Amino acid sequence: MTKFFKIISAAAFSAALIFAQGPGGRGGGPPDPQAMLEQRVAFLTARLGLTDDQKAQATTIYTNAGTAAQSIRTTLQTTHQRFLTP
């Protein structure tokens, strides 16, 4: 019985540590868009061996996509507030 309680205690302690980290495990704050862009380009560079020109193109593509997504997100929020908020 003692061994069983030790295992249960260890599992409960581990679960408490996992849940204490919050969403994403990094304090729960939203990710920084610039850091995400740099990580994506670094990942592609490591996997595909991108040249400097290709890195610049990938950065431009991800920046443009982020800008477009933000514009769409803003439009959706406005539409939601207009039609769904009493």
ABEGO torsion letter per residue (X at the ends): XAAAAAAAAAAAAAAAAAAAAEBGGAGGBBBBAAAAAAAAAAAAAAAAGBBAAAAAAAAAAAAAAAAAAAAAAAAAAAAAAAAABX
